[in-house]
Amino acid sequence: MSRLVVKVGGASAAGVADRIATLAASNEVCVVHGAGPQISAEMERRGIPVEWVHGRRVTTAAGLEVVREALAGVNASLCAALGSRAVPLFGDEIGLRAVRVPELGLVGDAVACRPDAVEEALAAGLVPVVAPLAAGPLNVNADETAAALAMGLVADRILFVSDVPGVLLDGGVAAEIHAADAVRLVGEGRFEGGIVPKLLAAARAARGGVVAEIGETAVTA
């Protein structure tokens, strides 16, 4: 039986429940989800200013409250879609670790770890559904959290599932991209938006020994 980490975006989380259930029928599956669109919409509704530094959201105490609420909503919806095997888990409550990035406020860079709660859920044949917060608490990028968990759990594969078919390169979807090339191209500004953290997280996981896939694109070490 293979061990998989599946990362889904906040916008598409409940919509991929059938695929996750299919994977979980014959694999150990840990799910990590985001809530980016929900966080942005709620911060705008509350009039909380949004500041970005190098594509990363600066998070204040007020912002972190919104992050937690948005993640809770997505987590609940995804668990409901997955059914009785789903186990809702918040990263800061199960020992996810991160190194704080001071210039981003209450934000951290995820550290590879192996939470007991996730291991216990997998051993029981359940599907842990993890919201990406780290001890502190700190707001942590969901793609980065998925990569850190995949390495800590010694997963066989990490799948980044979103509304894009894969990594678009030279006018088409790349079948494969090497981790070093992915990092270099990101540094050269060849990509923008949500694919950037996915590429960097996939490259990190691949270098850590985990087979990484973004849609139809394999990211290799």
Secondary structure, 3 states (H helix, E strand, C coil): CEEEEEEECCCCCHHHHHHHHHHHCCEEEEEEECCHHHHHHHHHHHCCCCCEECCEECECHHHHHHHHHHHHHHHHHHHHHHCCCEEEEEHHHHCCEEEECHHHECEEEEECCCCHHHHHHHHCCCEEEEECEECCCEECCHHHHHHHHHHHCCCCEEEEECCCCCCEECCEECCEEEHHHHHHHHHCCCCCCCHHHHHHHHHHHHHCCCEEEECCEEEEC
